[in-house]
Amino acid sequence: MNFGTLLVSGLAILLAVTTTIESSMGEWLALSFIVLAGIPHGSFDLRVAEAKWRESSRSRLSILTIYVFSGVAMSALCIVFPTVGLALFLLISILHFSEGEMAHGGRGRGWIIGCSAVVLPIGLHLSGAQGYLRYFVSSDLLESLSPFLRLFAISLVVVLSIQLCRDTLQRDRGIDSETLQRWVCLGAWLLLPPLSGFCVWFIGRHSRKHLEVCKELFRGSRFGMPLDFLVISLVAILLIIPLSLLFDLRDINQLFAASIVLIAGLTLPHMLVTHDLRETMKRMRPRA
């Protein structure tokens, strides 16, 4: 069993046990993981952006300016027009997550997993998700969307289950690690509360996979990873503190809303930078 499978399975077991003891405790733990362990996975963006656009960009400052401006604009949209901002953020997330999964199983599987990662935690657990989404979506609007969300979620479960069954049966030597991890993620989406189910996939697969692609950037560092990675990670996490002026971070529903505002602002530039990341990394290898 490789590290990825151990991580996904370990997160699922930990959050399942914690949720069994106290549901709210499991959700607090999951949200903590999402913020503290999930946000840093984009901390190589400026290095990747510089390598990706070094021929067309005049300076590192211009890259940084575009990166910061797009992030601030996205976060501002979520605050000023919450429903529009959330809808755009979810769409961006589906596109970004799908592209990440396409590298490990093809376009079809990528789209199914990407959609499932966003839709299933909400559509299968609407009562739990309602409190989290209150800042962005009115109760009446969410109620009117509920039948569609449930149907879409159930359809995704069926399609994903069929695909995973096919992937499992096609292996002569037993189930491979990628398929096993996806089975665990599906189980988490089905059985765990919204944040816990999402956390298993987001931390166990998406964030980990991204860091694995960028692992060559760790080489040659005295501390096992570049100092700028640590600094940017810390700054990105601490950006949630100013949001305490708008949200009560002691309330998990409001902490979630603040986290969405922050993560939305980080995800848009992150998606722009990491599009076709593997091709970018290939061009960077000769320079290492």
BAFI-3210 file (N, C-alpha, C; in Angstrom, 3 decimals, decimal comma, padded with zeros to 6 digits):
// residues 288
n [1|2|3|4|5|6|7|8|9|10|11|12|13|14|15|16|17|18|19|20|21|22|23|24|25|26|27|28|29|30|31|32|33|34|35|36|37|38|39|40|41|42|43|44|45|46|47|48|49|50|51|52|53|54|55|56|57|58|59|60|61|62|63|64|65|66|67|68|69|70|71|72|73|74|75|76|77|78|79|80|81|82|83|84|85|86|87|88|89|90|91|92|93|94|95|96|97|98|99|100|101|102|103|104|105|106|107|108|109|110|111|112|113|114|115|116|117|118|119|120|121|122|123|124|125|126|127|128|129|130|131|132|133|134|135|136|137|138|139|140|141|142|143|144|145|146|147|148|149|150|151|152|153|154|155|156|157|158|159|160|161|162|163|164|165|166|167|168|169|170|171|172|173|174|175|176|177|178|179|180|181|182|183|184|185|186|187|188|189|190|191|192|193|194|195|196|197|198|199|200|201|202|203|204|205|206|207|208|209|210|211|212|213|214|215|216|217|218|219|220|221|222|223|224|225|226|227|228|229|230|231|232|233|234|235|236|237|238|239|240|241|242|243|244|245|246|247|248|249|250|251|252|253|254|255|256|257|258|259|260|261|262|263|264|265|266|267|268|269|270|271|272|273|274|275|276|277|278|279|280|281|282|283|284|285|286|287|288]
n.u [000,849|000,722|001,915|-000,055|-002,480|-002,461|-002,655|-005,162|-006,881|-006,261|-007,089|-009,830|-010,571|-009,829|-011,480|-013,958|-014,071|-013,838|-016,130|-018,063|-017,773|-018,340|-020,190|-019,881|-017,277|-015,791|-016,254|-015,107|-012,444|-011,991|-012,336|-010,234|-008,047|-008,444|-007,953|-005,397|-003,730|-004,516|-004,557|-001,740|-000,870|-000,791|001,431|003,645|003,020|003,969|006,578|006,071|004,549|006,426|008,190|006,470|005,610|007,860|008,963|007,122|006,506|007,425|008,587|009,080|007,520|005,294|003,999|003,374|001,664|-000,562|-001,358|-002,035|-004,016|-006,082|-006,793|-007,664|-009,826|-011,528|-012,117|-013,342|-015,612|-016,996|-017,696|-019,159|-021,098|-022,365|-023,747|-023,285|-020,510|-019,971|-021,083|-019,423|-016,975|-017,390|-017,691|-015,156|-013,656|-014,533|-013,587|-010,829|-010,281|-011,057|-009,213|-006,908|-007,395|-007,548|-005,014|-004,573|-006,058|-007,541|-009,754|-012,583|-012,914|-011,703|-013,493|-015,739|-014,817|-013,990|-016,418|-017,853|-016,402|-017,115|-019,933|-021,092|-020,547|-022,269|-024,801|-025,534|-025,765|-027,553|-028,906|-026,903|-025,144|-026,533|-026,329|-023,642|-023,688|-025,242|-024,504|-024,000|-026,083|-029,543|-032,063|-034,467|-033,723|-031,857|-033,540|-035,232|-033,430|-032,758|-034,022|-032,881|-030,145|-029,955|-030,734|-028,747|-026,501|-027,016|-027,039|-024,376|-023,142|-024,001|-022,902|-020,159|-019,723|-020,170|-018,073|-015,851|-016,219|-015,792|-013,106|-011,972|-012,522|-011,163|-008,545|-006,134|-004,451|-005,608|-007,048|-005,885|-003,863|-004,815|-007,524|-008,425|-008,084|-009,961|-012,319|-012,355|-012,649|-015,175|-016,728|-016,335|-017,558|-020,170|-020,791|-019,758|-020,073|-020,471|-017,974|-016,062|-016,158|-015,372|-012,820|-011,300|-010,836|-009,788|-007,481|-006,213|-005,952|-006,074|-004,499|-002,172|-001,382|-000,775|001,447|003,185|003,710|005,123|007,367|010,058|010,884|011,494|014,020|017,465|017,105|017,932|016,242|014,516|012,410|011,686|012,349|010,641|008,294|007,392|007,029|005,108|003,014|002,373|001,641|-000,585|-002,400|-002,734|-004,132|-006,763|-007,334|-007,902|-010,489|-011,989|-013,175|-015,489|-016,673|-017,607|-015,271|-015,398|-017,670|-018,578|-019,995|-019,725|-016,969|-016,491|-017,645|-015,896|-013,577|-014,209|-014,344|-011,650|-010,300|-011,438|-010,356|-007,730|-007,840|-008,607|-006,351|-004,518|-005,542|-005,232|-002,473|-001,631|-002,704|-002,217|000,003|001,886|003,203|004,463|006,186|007,883|009,317|010,701|012,522|015,113|016,307|016,722]
n.v [-001,189|002,125|005,496|007,420|005,970|005,165|007,686|008,722|006,693|006,786|009,396|009,138|007,183|008,461|010,785|009,564|008,184|010,358|011,790|009,957|010,013|012,707|014,682|017,415|017,842|016,335|017,798|020,292|019,470|018,569|020,969|022,413|020,913|021,384|024,136|024,507|022,479|022,238|024,751|025,467|023,949|025,351|026,942|027,037|028,460|030,961|030,389|028,461|030,012|031,897|030,270|029,379|031,608|033,097|033,949|035,640|037,518|040,590|040,896|039,533|040,982|041,791|039,358|038,711|040,843|040,419|037,948|038,491|040,473|039,112|037,252|038,865|040,145|037,973|037,124|039,449|039,482|037,301|038,350|040,725|039,960|037,339|034,919|034,778|034,781|032,376|030,491|030,856|030,181|027,447|026,406|026,977|025,396|022,802|022,614|022,864|020,729|018,582|018,654|018,040|015,382|014,160|013,536|011,140|008,985|009,643|011,703|011,332|010,043|012,024|014,235|013,124|012,598|015,187|016,657|015,176|015,592|018,171|018,299|016,040|016,176|018,272|017,769|015,240|015,676|017,732|018,885|019,205|020,798|023,112|025,006|025,764|027,042|029,252|031,960|032,456|031,462|031,818|030,406|029,803|029,738|027,638|025,586|025,404|024,509|022,053|019,500|019,174|019,163|016,863|014,862|015,148|014,534|011,856|010,677|011,062|009,444|006,902|006,747|007,076|004,869|002,743|003,194|002,848|000,199|-001,050|-000,322|-001,702|-004,411|-004,763|-005,123|-007,563|-008,291|-007,507|-004,730|-001,478|001,204|003,806|003,413|002,243|004,368|006,135|004,711|004,822|007,580|007,953|006,491|008,126|010,517|009,617|008,721|010,386|013,622|016,838|018,516|016,766|014,591|015,893|016,706|014,350|013,674|016,130|016,738|014,218|013,367|015,508|017,810|016,460|015,168|017,377|018,456|016,349|016,480|018,843|018,196|018,155|020,708|020,866|019,897|020,250|022,029|023,118|022,672|020,762|021,771|024,691|027,945|029,996|028,636|027,928|030,470|031,685|029,887|030,274|033,006|032,914|031,342|032,964|035,058|034,709|035,921|038,812|038,546|038,108|040,428|040,512|038,052|035,744|033,866|031,892|030,507|027,709|027,698|030,341|030,485|028,672|030,110|032,308|030,917|029,989|032,418|033,191|030,928|030,871|033,188|032,382|030,171|030,848|032,328|030,272|028,181|029,300|029,467|026,785|025,407|022,960|022,001|019,899|019,992|022,420|021,827|020,011|021,679|023,040|021,274|021,040|023,324|022,922]
n.w [000,000|-001,012|-000,216|-000,864|-000,815|001,854|003,081|002,159|003,115|005,842|006,550|006,030|007,921|010,336|010,322|010,198|012,640|014,420|013,711|014,467|017,214|017,795|015,748|015,025|015,860|014,082|011,744|012,365|012,574|009,960|008,486|009,523|008,551|005,797|005,570|006,837|005,786|003,156|001,798|001,572|-000,638|-002,957|-002,930|-004,555|-006,738|-007,757|-008,543|-010,511|-012,255|-013,100|-014,537|-016,482|-017,917|-018,509|-020,909|-022,054|-020,217|-018,643|-016,164|-012,833|-011,124|-012,615|-012,996|-010,350|-009,764|-011,480|-010,497|-007,785|-008,144|-009,556|-007,621|-005,446|-006,674|-007,105|-004,475|-003,549|-005,144|-004,078|-001,628|-002,154|-004,062|-003,115|-003,959|-006,733|-006,691|-005,295|-007,093|-009,334|-008,207|-007,564|-010,123|-011,229|-009,511|-010,183|-012,824|-012,355|-010,536|-012,120|-014,234|-012,831|-012,090|-014,553|-015,355|-014,235|-015,267|-017,520|-019,585|-019,270|-016,723|-015,229|-015,407|-014,159|-011,524|-010,783|-010,863|-008,977|-006,605|-005,908|-006,062|-004,710|-001,812|-001,201|-002,499|-001,501|001,154|002,022|004,198|006,107|004,651|004,294|006,413|006,142|003,695|004,020|004,037|001,367|-000,214|-000,259|001,901|000,615|-002,096|-002,075|-001,283|-003,489|-005,348|-004,410|-005,280|-007,852|-007,239|-005,628|-007,458|-009,413|-007,864|-007,091|-009,610|-010,344|-008,427|-009,252|-011,874|-011,296|-009,626|-011,381|-013,181|-011,476|-010,741|-013,204|-013,602|-011,490|-012,079|-014,433|-013,823|-013,672|-011,640|-009,323|-007,465|-008,302|-006,886|-007,487|-008,177|-005,803|-003,997|-005,051|-004,581|-001,794|-001,448|-002,630|-000,817|001,421|000,576|000,464|003,090|005,114|006,785|005,034|004,964|005,979|004,188|001,812|002,566|002,748|000,064|-000,990|000,516|000,681|-001,989|-004,086|-003,174|-002,354|-004,756|-006,323|-004,990|-005,329|-008,054|-008,073|-006,645|-007,390|-007,070|-004,449|-004,173|-003,337|-001,312|001,889|004,011|003,145|001,756|-000,187|001,215|000,459|-000,064|002,487|003,633|001,922|002,245|004,967|004,967|003,229|004,708|006,979|005,922|006,430|008,795|008,610|007,631|009,814|010,519|009,131|009,532|012,107|013,370|015,221|014,913|013,143|010,724|009,831|009,790|007,771|005,622|005,537|004,897|002,340|000,944|001,151|000,002|-002,527|-003,609|-003,763|-005,403|-008,075|-009,338|-008,891|-010,458|-013,010|-013,181|-012,886|-014,995|-017,451|-016,053|-015,940|-018,388|-018,096|-015,987|-017,236|-018,891|-017,013|-015,890|-017,176|-016,187|-013,557]
ca.u [000,000|001,586|001,635|-001,327|-003,575|-002,431|-003,133|-006,600|-007,547|-006,068|-007,983|-011,204|-010,772|-009,748|-012,663|-015,111|-014,053|-014,125|-017,537|-018,858|-017,721|-019,064|-020,241|-019,317|-015,835|-015,255|-016,311|-014,071|-011,152|-011,893|-012,125|-008,864|-007,172|-008,628|-007,289|-003,987|-002,972|-004,939|-004,139|-000,317|-000,483|-000,603|002,488|004,670|002,423|004,787|007,694|005,544|004,152|007,637|008,695|005,475|005,448|009,080|009,300|006,163|006,323|008,584|009,249|008,393|006,541|004,056|003,337|002,823|000,544|-001,709|-001,748|-002,711|-005,223|-007,141|-007,239|-008,439|-011,084|-012,392|-012,578|-014,270|-016,869|-017,686|-018,205|-020,144|-022,180|-022,028|-024,288|-022,543|-019,143|-019,938|-021,334|-018,210|-015,948|-017,662|-017,394|-013,697|-013,154|-014,806|-012,631|-009,481|-010,199|-011,163|-007,929|-005,958|-007,687|-007,369|-003,650|-004,516|-007,134|-008,226|-010,669|-013,887|-012,785|-011,382|-014,712|-016,614|-014,254|-014,025|-017,806|-018,240|-015,742|-017,837|-021,386|-021,554|-020,629|-023,427|-026,040|-025,897|-025,870|-028,090|-029,246|-025,663|-024,518|-027,351|-025,744|-022,390|-023,932|-026,234|-024,016|-023,939|-027,320|-030,697|-032,733|-035,477|-033,046|-031,295|-034,665|-035,700|-032,407|-032,521|-034,322|-031,889|-028,858|-030,037|-030,749|-027,415|-025,587|-027,302|-026,596|-022,915|-022,789|-024,222|-021,911|-018,832|-019,669|-020,019|-016,716|-014,904|-016,384|-015,093|-011,668|-011,572|-012,623|-010,218|-007,210|-005,921|-003,691|-006,304|-007,328|-004,696|-003,945|-005,652|-008,923|-008,728|-008,241|-011,231|-013,368|-012,379|-013,220|-016,613|-017,304|-016,327|-018,604|-021,470|-021,045|-019,311|-020,651|-019,916|-016,577|-015,226|-016,079|-014,559|-011,444|-010,604|-010,379|-009,025|-006,152|-005,628|-005,632|-005,797|-003,339|-001,000|-000,967|-000,151|002,777|004,026|004,149|006,084|008,362|011,412|011,220|012,009|015,392|018,502|016,799|018,513|015,197|013,624|011,513|012,170|011,878|009,511|007,106|006,938|006,571|003,863|001,985|001,984|000,924|-001,886|-003,276|-003,016|-005,053|-008,115|-007,510|-008,672|-011,892|-012,707|-013,930|-016,788|-017,199|-017,259|-014,513|-015,694|-018,837|-018,066|-020,656|-019,102|-015,583|-016,555|-017,872|-014,637|-012,634|-014,577|-013,906|-010,196|-009,869|-011,853|-009,359|-006,485|-008,051|-008,634|-004,981|-003,885|-005,978|-004,617|-001,047|-001,362|-003,248|-001,138|001,143|002,900|004,020|005,310|007,230|008,840|010,202|011,503|013,520|016,491|016,836|016,937]
ca.v [000,000|003,292|006,605|008,045|005,136|005,270|009,003|008,793|005,774|007,290|010,534|008,640|006,516|009,468|011,633|008,718|007,956|011,634|012,102|009,041|010,520|013,988|015,115|018,756|017,741|015,871|018,882|021,253|018,882|018,572|022,340|022,765|020,290|022,057|025,438|024,441|021,569|022,364|026,028|025,524|023,198|026,274|027,902|027,070|029,079|032,026|029,744|027,847|031,096|032,475|029,333|029,220|032,832|033,907|034,508|036,656|038,476|041,475|040,783|038,796|041,894|041,761|038,092|038,845|041,792|039,740|036,881|039,078|041,171|038,148|036,663|039,859|040,351|036,816|037,189|040,575|039,047|036,429|039,167|041,693|039,197|036,002|033,806|034,747|034,391|030,945|029,735|030,911|029,414|026,021|026,063|026,979|024,227|021,606|022,616|022,640|019,376|017,631|018,629|017,316|013,946|013,642|013,019|009,833|008,108|010,063|012,839|010,959|009,857|013,317|015,025|012,485|012,837|016,619|017,024|014,480|016,213|019,398|018,120|015,015|016,635|019,156|017,144|014,083|016,083|019,083|019,431|019,642|021,847|024,327|025,978|026,253|027,856|030,287|033,289|032,576|031,050|031,930|029,134|029,571|029,343|026,298|024,649|025,221|023,775|020,763|018,316|019,059|018,787|015,455|014,032|015,225|013,802|010,419|010,270|010,982|008,251|005,734|006,754|006,859|003,487|001,886|003,378|002,243|-001,258|-001,440|-000,196|-002,771|-005,719|-004,839|-005,411|-008,986|-008,482|-006,875|-003,307|-000,623|002,213|004,927|002,999|002,062|005,694|006,703|004,007|005,389|008,923|007,797|006,111|009,307|011,427|009,042|008,412|011,423|014,958|017,526|018,934|015,579|013,862|016,660|016,752|013,098|013,771|017,345|016,607|012,924|013,198|016,693|018,556|015,576|014,967|018,602|018,561|015,319|017,006|019,917|017,763|018,450|022,037|020,718|019,422|021,246|022,906|022,666|022,282|019,799|022,506|026,069|028,868|030,765|027,793|028,056|031,838|031,905|029,074|030,941|034,239|032,555|030,896|034,094|035,987|034,518|036,760|040,029|038,225|038,098|041,671|040,249|036,757|035,247|032,648|030,895|029,782|026,918|028,113|031,578|030,159|028,074|031,186|033,038|030,032|029,993|033,704|033,127|029,883|031,291|034,136|031,662|029,133|031,384|032,447|028,950|027,436|029,906|029,137|025,348|024,790|022,260|022,066|018,899|020,495|023,460|021,195|019,420|022,750|023,521|020,288|021,339|024,457|022,548]
ca.w [000,000|-001,133|000,700|-001,214|-000,307|003,311|003,480|001,922|004,043|007,197|006,738|006,083|009,212|011,399|010,306|010,516|014,091|015,073|013,460|015,281|018,590|017,805|014,355|014,864|016,044|012,816|010,764|012,740|012,217|008,502|008,018|009,908|007,563|004,506|005,626|007,234|004,924|001,767|001,213|001,173|-001,834|-004,075|-002,591|-005,592|-007,916|-008,333|-009,244|-011,727|-013,153|-013,678|-015,538|-017,543|-018,711|-018,450|-022,213|-022,457|-019,132|-018,507|-014,872|-011,775|-010,530|-013,401|-012,678|-009,005|-009,818|-012,079|-009,578|-006,621|-008,576|-009,866|-006,364|-004,695|-007,390|-006,874|-003,097|-003,454|-005,760|-003,119|-000,542|-002,646|-004,692|-002,609|-004,747|-007,999|-006,371|-004,985|-008,329|-010,153|-007,496|-007,728|-011,520|-011,346|-008,776|-010,987|-013,938|-011,818|-009,997|-013,233|-014,944|-012,003|-012,129|-015,916|-015,478|-013,570|-015,685|-018,723|-019,542|-018,723|-015,272|-014,641|-015,260|-013,172|-010,194|-010,518|-010,526|-007,744|-005,462|-005,555|-005,977|-003,770|-000,418|-001,050|-002,933|-000,683|002,565|001,923|005,513|006,728|003,851|004,303|007,328|005,584|002,503|004,331|003,652|-000,085|-000,876|000,624|002,176|-000,431|-003,336|-001,889|-001,258|-004,862|-006,088|-003,756|-006,106|-008,924|-006,650|-005,210|-008,658|-010,010|-006,990|-007,206|-010,947|-010,296|-007,646|-010,107|-012,958|-010,713|-009,145|-012,557|-013,689|-010,546|-010,868|-014,434|-013,364|-010,562|-012,734|-015,545|-013,303|-013,438|-010,412|-008,212|-007,574|-008,249|-005,830|-007,913|-008,060|-004,381|-003,402|-005,502|-003,840|-000,440|-001,562|-002,855|000,467|002,293|000,107|000,781|004,502|006,042|006,599|003,855|005,023|006,195|002,928|000,874|003,071|002,415|-001,319|-001,244|001,118|000,372|-003,405|-004,895|-002,675|-002,385|-006,144|-006,809|-004,395|-005,943|-009,346|-007,799|-005,662|-007,827|-006,577|-003,093|-004,206|-003,138|-000,192|003,153|004,938|002,514|000,887|-000,281|002,241|-000,034|000,081|003,870|003,867|001,185|002,905|006,207|004,625|002,666|005,803|007,867|005,266|006,952|009,990|008,312|007,383|011,094|010,586|008,505|009,956|013,434|013,080|016,250|014,404|012,019|009,491|009,378|009,455|006,438|004,655|005,418|004,201|000,920|000,399|001,026|-000,931|-003,872|-004,081|-004,034|-006,415|-009,442|-009,879|-008,840|-011,640|-014,189|-013,184|-012,954|-016,208|-018,164|-015,144|-016,237|-019,494|-017,526|-015,190|-018,161|-019,358|-015,892|-015,472|-017,593|-015,457|-012,152]
c.u [000,891|001,124|000,285|-002,515|-003,639|-002,991|-004,645|-007,351|-007,443|-006,966|-009,429|-011,501|-010,786|-011,017|-013,925|-015,204|-014,427|-015,591|-018,451|-018,905|-018,548|-019,023|-019,586|-017,797|-015,165|-015,220|-015,293|-012,685|-010,951|-011,622|-010,723|-007,855|-007,230|-007,865|-005,786|-003,136|-003,324|-004,447|-002,668|000,020|-000,316|000,575|003,673|004,197|003,320|005,991|007,221|005,165|005,352|008,202|007,760|005,450|006,707|009,410|008,362|005,950|007,585|009,319|008,427|007,304|005,220|003,283|002,658|001,605|-000,712|-002,253|-002,570|-004,018|-006,369|-007,682|-008,101|-009,796|-012,053|-012,942|-013,592|-015,635|-017,676|-018,289|-019,339|-021,352|-021,994|-022,513|-023,536|-021,117|-019,019|-020,116|-020,086|-017,098|-016,155|-017,357|-015,881|-013,113|-013,366|-013,811|-011,228|-009,314|-010,234|-009,850|-006,894|-006,151|-007,481|-005,979|-003,524|-005,706|-007,938|-009,269|-012,005|-013,867|-012,516|-012,613|-015,634|-016,121|-014,329|-015,405|-018,219|-017,654|-016,469|-019,298|-021,804|-021,577|-021,830|-024,718|-026,488|-026,123|-026,403|-028,411|-027,999|-025,022|-025,273|-026,772|-024,468|-022,621|-024,836|-025,782|-024,133|-025,277|-028,469|-031,358|-033,747|-034,829|-032,484|-032,397|-035,171|-034,708|-032,209|-032,850|-033,293|-030,557|-028,850|-029,974|-029,381|-026,415|-025,787|-026,830|-025,079|-022,458|-022,914|-023,148|-020,518|-018,687|-019,471|-018,599|-015,693|-015,014|-015,665|-013,588|-011,159|-011,524|-011,625|-008,804|-007,067|-005,248|-004,349|-006,412|-006,034|-004,930|-004,848|-007,132|-009,322|-008,935|-009,573|-012,420|-013,496|-013,006|-014,729|-017,309|-017,378|-017,403|-019,998|-021,775|-020,700|-020,030|-019,895|-018,435|-015,647|-015,063|-015,213|-013,091|-010,659|-010,038|-009,437|-007,609|-005,471|-005,245|-005,212|-004,538|-002,072|-000,489|-000,250|001,267|003,729|004,558|005,245|007,267|009,794|011,850|011,742|013,506|016,385|018,240|017,336|017,455|014,207|012,579|011,958|011,573|010,663|008,214|006,529|006,356|005,224|002,726|001,460|001,177|-000,468|-002,870|-003,688|-003,939|-006,493|-008,386|-008,252|-010,157|-012,694|-013,479|-015,324|-017,467|-016,740|-016,576|-014,682|-016,896|-018,405|-018,707|-020,030|-017,622|-015,521|-016,732|-016,595|-013,605|-012,919|-014,122|-012,395|-009,768|-010,280|-010,834|-008,023|-006,632|-008,015|-007,225|-004,242|-004,258|-005,328|-003,149|-000,807|-002,018|-002,097|000,156|002,243|003,787|004,970|006,470|008,282|009,833|011,119|012,641|014,939|017,137|017,202|018,409]
c.v [001,247|004,423|007,239|007,281|005,187|006,600|009,120|007,922|006,269|008,467|010,079|007,995|007,527|010,304|010,836|008,480|009,232|012,017|011,218|009,510|011,792|014,569|016,473|018,740|017,281|016,964|019,982|020,748|018,917|019,967|022,829|022,184|021,029|023,377|025,294|023,559|021,717|023,627|026,023|024,792|024,100|027,218|027,889|027,844|030,135|031,464|029,138|028,913|031,713|031,573|029,258|030,421|033,674|034,557|035,647|037,724|039,297|041,261|039,934|039,662|041,861|040,476|038,183|039,760|041,137|038,668|037,449|039,740|040,201|037,504|037,611|040,083|039,199|036,827|038,310|040,212|038,187|037,211|040,079|041,004|037,720|034,847|033,653|034,271|032,909|030,109|029,706|030,092|027,912|025,564|025,998|025,745|022,948|021,508|022,261|021,212|018,338|017,518|017,857|015,818|013,344|013,043|011,618|008,970|008,573|011,139|012,489|010,806|011,186|014,166|014,437|012,772|014,312|017,102|016,417|015,152|017,452|019,127|017,158|015,479|017,547|018,400|015,971|014,445|017,512|019,694|019,940|020,801|023,166|025,403|026,584|027,259|029,051|031,678|033,512|032,336|031,147|030,567|028,796|029,103|027,938|025,247|024,378|024,421|022,347|019,553|018,090|018,585|017,320|014,529|014,001|014,413|012,297|009,893|010,124|009,753|007,004|005,638|006,452|005,424|002,506|001,964|002,705|000,720|-001,772|-001,390|-001,323|-004,122|-005,884|-005,183|-006,895|-009,241|-007,824|-005,379|-002,489|000,506|003,384|004,589|002,820|003,407|006,319|006,009|004,586|006,784|008,861|007,412|007,285|010,303|010,926|009,050|009,543|012,742|015,723|017,842|017,744|014,792|014,567|016,634|015,505|013,176|014,958|017,258|015,324|012,730|014,502|017,433|017,718|015,393|016,208|018,733|017,511|015,788|018,058|019,484|018,060|019,843|021,995|020,411|020,564|022,205|022,306|022,112|021,292|020,441|023,967|026,960|029,640|029,965|027,955|029,438|032,085|031,106|029,774|032,198|033,926|032,131|032,076|035,134|035,814|035,433|038,063|039,767|038,117|039,395|041,501|038,995|036,437|033,893|031,579|030,043|029,026|027,306|029,388|031,377|029,522|029,155|031,990|032,219|030,002|031,289|033,694|032,137|030,217|032,257|033,498|030,699|029,670|031,580|031,117|028,128|027,979|029,506|027,658|024,655|024,226|022,260|021,091|019,329|021,584|022,855|020,542|020,470|023,242|022,558|020,625|022,457|024,096|022,278]
c.w [000,000|-000,217|000,420|-000,667|001,212|003,782|003,319|002,927|005,480|007,506|006,875|007,435|010,350|011,463|010,607|012,021|014,834|014,910|014,291|016,736|018,722|016,401|014,148|015,019|014,753|011,773|011,081|012,340|010,708|007,964|008,376|008,932|006,226|004,474|005,839|006,318|003,456|001,099|000,775|-000,123|-003,056|-003,901|-003,549|-006,825|-008,556|-009,072|-010,566|-012,737|-013,842|-014,771|-016,750|-018,483|-018,773|-019,790|-022,608|-021,392|-018,930|-017,191|-013,924|-011,153|-011,291|-013,147|-011,322|-009,000|-010,368|-011,132|-008,419|-007,028|-008,858|-008,595|-005,555|-005,348|-007,134|-005,454|-002,913|-004,053|-004,801|-001,961|-001,018|-003,276|-004,334|-003,477|-006,066|-007,754|-006,078|-006,243|-009,208|-009,520|-007,680|-009,154|-011,747|-010,674|-009,572|-012,142|-013,456|-011,303|-011,117|-013,979|-014,144|-012,056|-013,512|-016,112|-014,896|-013,976|-016,867|-018,487|-018,894|-017,215|-014,578|-014,397|-014,199|-011,760|-009,836|-010,126|-009,196|-006,510|-004,981|-005,249|-004,875|-002,313|-000,163|-001,329|-002,099|000,784|002,645|003,280|006,233|005,985|003,930|005,214|006,781|004,459|002,763|003,907|002,147|-000,777|000,130|000,800|001,098|-001,729|-003,216|-001,881|-002,668|-005,706|-005,570|-004,623|-007,213|-008,369|-006,234|-006,418|-009,320|-009,192|-007,108|-008,561|-010,984|-009,520|-008,500|-011,183|-012,412|-010,219|-010,295|-013,101|-012,782|-010,558|-012,104|-014,238|-012,467|-011,258|-013,869|-015,099|-012,983|-012,091|-009,196|-008,397|-007,449|-007,252|-006,213|-007,742|-006,602|-003,697|-003,802|-004,845|-002,436|-000,457|-001,783|-001,561|001,422|001,883|000,485|002,275|005,470|005,787|005,515|003,912|005,190|004,910|001,912|001,273|002,674|001,003|-001,519|-000,692|000,643|-001,075|-004,074|-004,436|-002,743|-003,807|-006,682|-006,265|-004,959|-007,295|-009,137|-006,940|-006,082|-007,376|-005,144|-003,088|-004,026|-002,002|001,098|004,102|004,323|001,642|000,888|000,802|001,758|000,045|001,491|004,135|003,187|001,810|004,150|005,920|004,100|003,750|006,680|007,237|005,748|008,148|009,675|008,062|008,670|011,307|010,007|009,037|011,374|013,254|014,150|015,882|013,154|010,699|008,931|009,058|008,075|005,378|004,445|004,648|002,708|000,258|000,169|-000,055|-002,362|-004,459|-004,395|-005,208|-007,835|-010,000|-009,876|-010,066|-012,907|-014,315|-013,464|-014,140|-017,039|-017,345|-015,525|-017,402|-019,001|-016,758|-016,076|-018,649|-018,254|-015,545|-015,931|-016,792|-014,028|-011,877]
res [m|n|f|g|t|l|l|v|s|g|l|a|i|l|l|a|v|t|t|t|i|e|s|s|m|g|e|w|l|a|l|s|f|i|v|l|a|g|i|p|h|g|s|f|d|l|r|v|a|e|a|k|w|r|e|s|s|r|s|r|l|s|i|l|t|i|y|v|f|s|g|v|a|m|s|a|l|c|i|v|f|p|t|v|g|l|a|l|f|l|l|i|s|i|l|h|f|s|e|g|e|m|a|h|g|g|r|g|r|g|w|i|i|g|c|s|a|v|v|l|p|i|g|l|h|l|s|g|a|q|g|y|l|r|y|f|v|s|s|d|l|l|e|s|l|s|p|f|l|r|l|f|a|i|s|l|v|v|v|l|s|i|q|l|c|r|d|t|l|q|r|d|r|g|i|d|s|e|t|l|q|r|w|v|c|l|g|a|w|l|l|l|p|p|l|s|g|f|c|v|w|f|i|g|r|h|s|r|k|h|l|e|v|c|k|e|l|f|r|g|s|r|f|g|m|p|l|d|f|l|v|i|s|l|v|a|i|l|l|i|i|p|l|s|l|l|f|d|l|r|d|i|n|q|l|f|a|a|s|i|v|l|i|a|g|l|t|l|p|h|m|l|v|t|h|d|l|r|e|t|m|k|r|m|r|p|r|a]
***
